[in-house]
Amino acid sequence: MENWKPKIEKIVDPIAEDRWSIPGPNDTFKTIQVSVGRPVPLKDNTDWYCPVFIENYVENKAIYGVGPVDALMNAMTLVKSYFDNNPKTSPNAEETNDESKKP
């Protein structure tokens, strides 16, 4: 049986990208990259997927749906779930290389 799952090395056609500030140890914060790619049909054109990248959580994962909007909704549900389950997360963060104290 052929492996039907797409291999995503990186998101080449993002429709949304952001840097988020997330809590780290000892009241520090660090920034992570969050990206969602444009919906893409599977090779057999039966279903669709959106590539999602949430640094240190899901990296270049295909999120599936029965159509392009369904795949996008499912991808954004994953992003929203991550955001909701990390209450001190802040979108639109400035990029930093070092962990820093609370902004």
C-alpha positions in Angstrom: 0.0 0.0 0.0 1.3 3.4 -1.0 2.0 5.9 1.8 -0.6 8.6 1.0 0.4 11.1 3.7 2.3 14.1 2.3 5.8 14.7 3.6 6.1 18.4 4.5 9.7 19.6 4.9 8.6 23.2 5.3 5.6 25.4 4.6 6.3 27.0 1.2 3.0 28.8 0.7 1.9 30.2 4.1 -1.4 32.1 4.5 -0.6 33.1 8.1 2.6 33.4 10.1 3.3 34.9 13.5 5.7 34.8 16.4 4.2 34.1 19.8 5.6 34.7 23.2 5.2 31.6 25.4 6.0 31.0 29.1 9.2 29.2 29.9 10.7 28.1 33.2 11.2 30.5 36.1 8.9 33.2 34.8 10.8 33.5 31.5 9.3 33.8 28.1 10.5 32.8 24.7 9.2 33.3 21.2 8.1 30.6 18.8 7.1 30.5 15.1 3.5 29.7 14.2 2.6 29.1 10.5 -0.4 27.8 8.6 -0.1 26.9 4.9 -2.5 27.2 2.1 -4.9 24.2 1.7 -3.6 21.6 -0.8 -5.5 18.6 -2.4 -4.2 15.1 -1.8 -2.8 13.4 -4.9 -6.0 11.5 -5.5 -8.1 14.8 -5.1 -10.5 13.2 -2.6 -9.4 15.2 0.5 -7.4 18.2 1.4 -4.8 19.2 4.0 -3.2 22.3 5.5 0.4 22.2 6.7 0.8 23.6 10.2 4.0 24.5 12.1 3.9 25.4 15.8 7.5 25.5 17.0 8.3 22.8 19.6 4.7 21.5 19.4 3.7 20.3 15.9 6.3 20.8 13.2 5.2 20.6 9.6 2.1 18.5 10.2 -0.6 17.9 7.7 -4.1 18.6 9.0 -6.8 17.0 6.9 -10.4 17.9 5.8 -12.9 16.9 3.2 -12.4 20.2 1.3 -10.1 23.2 1.4 -12.2 25.2 3.9 -12.7 22.1 6.2 -8.9 21.5 6.2 -8.3 25.2 7.0 -10.9 25.1 9.8 -9.3 21.9 11.3 -5.8 23.5 11.1 -7.0 26.7 12.8 -8.8 24.5 15.5 -5.4 23.0 16.3 -3.7 26.5 16.5 -6.6 27.8 18.6 -6.4 24.8 20.9 -2.7 25.4 21.5 -3.3 29.0 22.2 -6.3 28.3 24.6 -4.3 25.7 26.5 -1.4 28.0 27.1 -3.0 31.0 28.8 0.0 33.2 29.0 0.7 33.0 25.3 0.9 36.3 23.5 0.6 36.7 19.7 2.6 39.2 17.6 5.7 38.9 19.7 9.0 40.5 18.9 11.6 37.9 18.0 14.2 37.2 20.7 17.1 34.7 20.8 17.2 34.6 24.5 14.7 33.6 27.1 13.7 36.8 28.9 11.6 37.9 31.9 7.9 38.7 31.5 7.3 41.5 29.0 
